[in-house]
Amino acid sequence: MPCVRDFKVLRVLNLQLSGHCGAHDPIDLTGISELFQLRYLKITSDICIKLPNSIRGLQCLKTLDLMDATRVTAVPWDIIHLPHLLHLTLPVDTNLLDWIGSMTDSVISLWSLGKLNYLQDLHLNMSCIPSLLGVEALAHLIGGHGNLKTIVMSHGSSVIPGASKAIISWDDLEPLPLLQRFECSPHSCITFSRIPKWIKELSHLCILKIAVVELQISWVDILRGLPALTALSLYVRRAPIERIIFNKADGFSVLKYFKLTCTSGIACLKFEAQAMPNLWKLKLGFNATPRMDQHQLIRIEHMPNLKGISVKFGGVAAHIEYARSVVTSHPRNPTINMQLVNFCSNCDGSTKQNLLTNWAVKSRAAASAPMEDPPSHFTTPSCMISSCAVPLP
């Protein structure tokens, strides 16, 4: 592998490293700190790498993506001194969260009051169960940021499904005026105690994915008031006790994708006619088996633009007859794709390899091709990306 320092005028570096894990000392990439004209840096690696202790000299850097660098000795945390950074993607481990939790007010001010003012996209890949102190400090770092448009907190491969989660509120987070996308993966070891109050201030929010302990009608009203919301994914630990009614009132006027997953119990839902007038795709999932005495828990009246409906229950084939009576849909709606599955203990639903039955409710209208889930990746900057794949013995 050539010395990185030899590429003094390099502006785009997409470095891919592969080899036998644990067979070598860390690969030394400290020379990256001398690539002063670098604009884009992405590192993909399944082996241990050593980054520079400091990268504040990369004053032209706009994109830093270490998401797929699974074994980094340490991330240089003077990234807060990169004034032109637009897109930041980092793996988050215990060391980072502890560091965030120990930050002084002056360091937080550097982040929030001038040093990363251009930052637009923040993607954090959680590989551990975070401490409450670290998560709350993270809220102070990003709160009120004037240019942030995307915040994604996803889960790393080392997170065990069903592991305990940090319950947070973030109610005191200062609103982010330009935020368009907020995703907190149900696997990321973070669950919100409720829909945060500041979400109602996000007039530009288009995509929301969030895991909460419970869902109440008043919190649905918060979501109803988001004028730009087009894709909504809710993961609820406990199914609400009261019936949730989505009616014709103002709100959800541009929503095209709605997913609701309950990891305990079956929610009592009603979608009134003309509710969510532009909805294309409706997905419901419940980690529970319908009982014989449960009828019409979920009622879906005529929704004119709906192109696909899917409903999943945790259960066995013997309970399919019960499931049929739980959901009723207007005959002019698309066909319901109903499945009984074995649910995982995590929030995202089911294991398809254990699919036990697939029952389609007949209707007068043929179902159109279902819309795919909203994309969960960042858009690559519109420039030519140079790639260097380096296999190691």
Number of C-alpha atoms within 10 A of each C-alpha: 7 6 10 16 15 12 16 13 12 16 18 19 18 15 16 17 18 15 15 12 12 10 10 12 11 15 15 14 14 16 15 23 18 18 23 19 17 22 19 23 19 19 19 18 21 17 21 23 20 16 20 17 13 16 24 19 17 22 18 18 25 20 22 18 19 22 19 18 20 19 17 18 13 13 19 13 14 12 21 19 19 22 20 18 25 20 23 19 21 19 23 21 16 15 13 17 22 16 13 21 17 13 14 11 10 10 14 17 13 15 20 19 15 13 17 22 20 18 22 19 21 20 22 21 21 25 21 21 18 21 17 15 13 19 20 18 21 18 15 20 21 19 18 17 24 19 17 24 19 21 21 21 25 21 22 21 12 10 15 16 16 12 13 12 17 16 19 17 16 20 16 13 19 16 19 23 18 18 24 19 21 19 19 22 23 27 24 26 27 26 24 21 19 20 24 17 15 15 21 18 16 20 17 17 24 19 22 22 21 20 29 23 19 18 24 15 13 11 15 14 15 17 17 19 18 22 19 18 25 20 22 20 23 21 27 28 22 19 22 20 13 12 15 18 16 21 15 15 12 12 21 27 21 17 23 21 24 22 18 17 26 28 23 17 20 25 23 18 18 20 19 17 16 18 23 27 19 18 23 20 22 19 18 21 28 28 28 19 19 23 13 12 8 13 16 16 16 21 18 20 18 19 22 17 16 22 21 22 22 18 20 24 27 25 22 15 14 11 16 20 12 16 25 16 17 19 21 17 20 15 15 15 22 25 22 21 17 22 24 29 27 21 23 15 14 18 27 22 23 21 11 12 8 11 17 16 14 14 14 12 15 13 15 11 12 13 17 13 9 14 13 8 13 14 8 13 8 13 9 10 12 6 8 10 15 13 13 13 12 13 11 12 8
